[in-house]
């Protein structure tokens, strides 16, 4: 068994040269996929993806993620077709309900499962060069086409942890990226939802690419690694508010003090209050600790048939993400492959 490794990135405050160098180092380390984030309000996803296309030659380049609300699906088709051409056929369209930034823009994510499904029904034929007329409940597109020739089979990967969106991915996408769940209970539930959707289309899990996407920090100081990923746990608790189904599913409950802060809907409060995230949430939703500790957790996921593993690396206090990227590629990957050989 061989793992396919991916790395996801926010281009936040790094100088351009430093960010571009990090992408190049990932290629040198053997990462197979680079996923560029669409979190608001960091650097633009398609700009960062184009940087990845220009500065690397081998890894696939994925959107992390496009959504059907902040950009019309026809524009998404145009953008991913353009990125695919610039990258020499390496683009992957990651699409989901979106993460941060919606409240400031006064955008409501209406019926995300339906919106994503309708978006894919517009994007696929556009990439195939067809003239598209589509009237959905949420998405409308009238008598339009791309004015350039795109690759028709650009992979479409639906990213989510929500049941209905996972089902949509199983039904209409080329693959599904399971977000957040980092251990067998959550992963097993997600796979069951994907399979349910696949069966509606006469397919099975074997017909789909399944990717596990997890926030990670590898460090000899386990406590430091845990603290490094807690801000991201706070973020996805914020984006999913008030839905706590996925938290309850793995036997957890959000502490009242943290929930009160999240309920204020101020994204800027998350980082300073991330210490309120319990260690138990890191155990269920992240991979943090030494290379050996992380390898055991990754092996549990890979043993469930998921061999495409994408990490979103986080630096420990005073460190940088390169340690996690290097350790995951050089230590965790071979350890997991040996465990499952």
C-alpha positions in Angstrom: 0.0 0.0 0.0 1.4 3.4 -1.0 0.0 6.7 0.3 -0.7 9.7 -2.0 0.3 12.8 -0.1 -1.2 16.2 -0.3 -0.6 19.5 1.5 -3.0 22.3 1.9 -2.0 26.0 2.4 -3.3 29.4 3.4 -1.1 32.1 2.0 -1.4 34.4 5.0 1.3 36.8 5.9 4.4 35.3 4.3 6.3 37.3 1.7 5.6 36.0 -1.8 9.1 34.5 -2.3 8.8 32.6 1.0 5.4 31.2 0.1 6.5 30.2 -3.4 9.6 28.5 -2.0 7.4 26.5 0.4 5.4 25.1 -2.5 8.7 24.1 -4.3 9.9 22.4 -1.2 6.7 20.3 -1.1 7.4 19.1 -4.5 11.0 18.2 -3.6 9.7 16.3 -0.5 7.5 14.2 -2.8 4.1 15.6 -2.1 1.7 14.6 -4.9 -1.0 17.2 -4.4 -1.0 20.9 -3.4 -4.3 22.4 -2.2 -4.7 26.2 -2.1 -7.1 27.6 0.4 -10.1 29.8 -0.3 -10.5 31.1 3.3 -11.5 34.7 3.5 -9.8 37.1 3.6 -6.4 35.7 2.8 -4.7 35.8 -0.5 -6.8 34.8 -3.5 -7.1 31.1 -4.1 -6.7 31.2 -7.9 -3.8 33.5 -7.6 -2.0 31.2 -5.2 -2.9 28.2 -7.3 -1.4 29.9 -10.3 1.8 30.5 -8.3 1.8 26.8 -7.5 1.4 26.0 -11.2 4.2 28.2 -12.2 6.7 27.2 -9.4 6.2 23.4 -9.6 6.1 20.8 -12.3 4.7 17.6 -10.9 2.1 17.9 -8.1 -1.6 18.1 -8.9 -3.0 21.5 -7.9 -6.4 21.7 -6.2 -8.8 24.4 -5.1 -9.4 24.3 -1.4 -12.4 25.0 -2.0 -14.5 26.7 -4.6 -18.1 27.3 -3.4 -21.4 28.0 -5.2 -22.1 31.2 -3.3 -19.2 33.7 -3.7 -18.6 32.9 -7.3 -21.1 31.7 -10.0 -20.3 28.1 -11.1 -19.8 29.3 -14.6 -17.0 31.5 -13.4 -15.6 28.5 -11.4 -15.6 26.5 -14.6 -13.8 29.3 -16.4 -11.2 29.6 -13.6 -10.5 25.9 -13.1 -10.2 25.5 -16.9 -7.7 28.3 -17.0 -5.7 26.9 -14.1 -5.6 23.5 -15.7 -4.2 25.0 -18.9 -1.6 27.0 -17.0 -0.5 24.0 -14.9 -0.3 21.6 -17.9 -3.3 19.5 -17.0 -2.7 19.3 -13.2 -5.8 21.0 -11.8 -8.3 19.5 -9.5 -11.6 21.3 -8.7 -12.2 21.0 -5.0 -15.7 22.3 -4.3 -17.7 22.6 -1.0 -19.9 24.9 1.0 -17.1 27.3 1.8 -15.5 28.2 5.0 -15.0 31.7 6.6 -16.0 35.1 5.3 -19.7 34.7 4.7 -21.1 36.8 7.6 -19.1 39.9 6.6 -20.4 39.7 3.1 -24.0 39.1 4.2 -24.0 35.9 2.2 -26.2 33.0 3.4 -25.2 29.5 2.5 -28.6 28.3 1.3 -29.1 24.5 1.0 -25.4 23.7 0.5 -25.9 20.1 -0.7 -28.4 21.2 -3.4 -26.2 24.2 -4.3 -23.1 22.1 -4.8 -25.0 19.5 -6.8 -26.5 22.2 -9.1 -23.1 23.8 -9.5 -21.5 20.6 -10.7 -24.4 20.1 -13.2 -23.3 23.5 -14.6 -19.6 23.1 -14.4 -19.2 19.6 -16.0 -20.9 20.4 -19.4 -19.1 23.8 -19.6 -15.8 22.1 -19.3 -16.9 19.6 -22.0 -17.5 22.6 -24.4 -21.3 22.4 -24.3 -23.7 25.3 -24.5 -25.5 25.2 -21.1 -29.0 26.1 -20.2 -29.7 25.3 -16.6 -32.4 26.3 -14.2 -32.0 24.9 -10.7 -33.5 25.9 -7.4 -30.4 27.9 -6.5 -28.2 28.1 -9.7 -29.3 29.6 -13.0 -27.3 29.7 -16.2 -28.7 30.7 -19.6 -27.4 29.8 -23.0 -23.7 30.2 -22.2 -20.4 28.3 -22.9 -16.7 28.7 -22.3 -15.0 30.6 -25.0 -11.9 28.4 -24.9 -11.3 24.7 -25.0 -10.9 23.2 -21.5 -10.0 19.7 -20.5 -13.4 18.0 -20.1 -12.3 15.5 -17.4 -10.8 17.8 -14.8 -11.4 15.9 -11.6 -14.2 17.3 -9.3 -13.7 16.5 -5.6 -16.5 17.5 -3.2 -15.1 18.4 0.3 -17.2 18.2 3.4 -17.9 16.6 6.7 -21.7 17.1 6.5 -23.9 14.1 5.7 -25.9 15.6 2.8 -22.9 17.1 1.0 -20.9 13.9 1.5 -23.8 12.1 -0.2 -23.8 14.5 -3.1 -20.1 13.9 -3.5 -20.7 10.2 -3.7 -23.5 10.7 -6.2 -22.1 13.3 -8.7 -18.4 13.9 -8.2 -15.2 12.1 -9.1 -14.2 11.9 -5.5 -14.8 13.2 -2.0 -12.5 14.9 0.5 -13.5 14.0 4.0 -12.8 17.0 6.2 -12.0 17.1 9.9 -12.7 13.5 10.9 -9.3 12.1 12.1 -10.2 8.7 13.6 -12.2 5.6 12.7 -15.6 6.5 14.1 -15.9 9.8 12.2 -14.3 8.3 9.0 -16.6 5.3 9.1 -19.6 7.5 9.3 -18.4 9.7 6.4 -17.7 6.7 4.2 -21.2 5.4 4.9 -22.7 8.7 3.7 -20.5 8.8 0.6 -21.5 5.2 -0.2 -25.2 6.1 0.2 -24.9 8.8 -2.4 -22.8 6.6 -4.7 -25.5 3.9 -4.7 -28.1 6.5 -5.9 -26.0 6.8 -9.0 -25.4 3.1 -9.4 -21.8 3.4 -8.1 -19.7 2.2 -5.2 -16.9 3.6 -3.1 -14.5 1.8 -5.4 -15.6 4.1 -8.2 -14.5 7.2 -6.3 -11.4 8.9 -5.1 -11.5 9.3 -1.3 -9.3 11.9 0.3 -8.8 12.5 4.0 -8.0 16.1 4.9 -6.7 16.8 8.4 -5.0 19.6 10.3 -1.7 18.5 11.5 1.4 19.4 13.5 4.3 17.1 14.1 6.6 18.0 17.0 8.5 16.1 19.7 6.6 18.3 22.2 3.2 16.8 22.0 1.6 19.6 24.0 3.1 22.2 21.7 1.7 20.2 18.7 -1.8 20.2 20.3 -1.7 23.9 20.9 -0.7 24.5 17.3 -3.8 23.0 15.8 -6.3 24.3 18.3 -6.9 27.6 16.4 -8.0 25.6 13.4 -10.4 23.5 15.5 -11.9 26.8 16.7 -12.3 27.9 13.1 -14.3 24.9 11.9 -16.4 25.0 15.1 -17.1 28.6 14.1 -17.9 27.8 10.4 -20.3 25.0 11.4 -22.2 26.9 14.1 -24.8 26.1 15.3 -24.6 22.6 13.9 -22.9 20.3 16.4 -23.9 17.0 14.9 -20.4 16.0 13.9 -19.1 16.9 17.3 -21.7 14.8 19.1 -21.1 11.9 16.7 -17.7 11.4 18.2 -18.8 11.8 21.8 -17.8 15.4 22.4 -19.5 18.6 23.4 -18.3 22.2 22.9 -17.5 23.8 26.2 -20.1 26.5 27.1 -17.5 29.3 27.4 -16.1 28.6 23.9 -19.6 28.2 22.5 -20.5 31.6 23.8 -17.6 33.2 22.0 -18.4 31.4 18.8 -22.0 32.5 19.0 -20.8 36.1 18.8 -19.9 35.4 15.1 -16.7 37.4 15.3 -14.0 35.5 13.5 -11.3 37.7 14.9 -12.0 36.3 18.4 -11.0 32.7 17.6 -7.2 32.8 17.8 -7.1 34.4 21.2 -9.6 32.0 22.6 -8.3 28.8 20.9 -6.9 27.7 24.3 -10.5 26.9 25.3 -10.5 24.0 22.8 -10.1 20.8 24.8 -7.4 18.3 24.0 -10.1 15.7 23.3 -11.1 17.7 20.2 -7.6 17.6 18.9 -7.6 13.8 19.4 -10.8 13.4 17.3 -10.3 16.0 14.6 -6.5 16.5 14.1 -3.2 14.7 13.9 -0.8 16.2 16.4 2.2 14.8 18.3 5.4 13.0 17.4 5.9 11.3 14.0 5.3 8.0 15.6 2.1 9.1 17.3 0.7 10.7 14.1 1.6 7.6 12.1 -0.5 5.4 14.2 -3.5 7.7 13.7 -2.9 8.0 10.0 -2.7 4.2 9.8 -6.1 3.8 11.4 -7.6 6.0 8.6 -5.6 4.4 5.8 -6.8 0.9 7.0 -10.3 2.0 6.2 -9.3 2.2 2.5 -8.3 5.8 2.3 -4.9 6.2 0.7 -5.1 9.8 -0.4 -4.0 11.8 2.6 -3.9 15.6 2.7 -2.6 17.6 5.7 -3.0 21.2 6.5 0.3 21.8 8.4 0.4 24.2 11.4 3.6 25.5 13.0 4.2 25.1 16.8 4.9 28.2 18.7 8.2 29.6 17.5 8.5 27.1 14.7 7.3 26.9 11.1 5.3 24.4 8.9 8.3 23.0 7.3 9.0 20.6 10.2 5.6 19.0 9.8 5.8 18.8 6.1 9.2 17.2 6.2 8.4 14.8 9.0 5.1 13.7 7.4 6.8 12.9 4.1 10.0 11.4 5.5 8.8 9.7 8.7 5.1 9.3 8.9 4.5 8.1 5.3 7.0 5.2 5.5 5.9 4.3 9.0 2.3 4.0 7.8 3.2 2.1 4.7 5.2 -0.4 6.8 2.3 -0.8 9.3 -0.1 -1.6 6.5 2.2 -3.7 4.3 
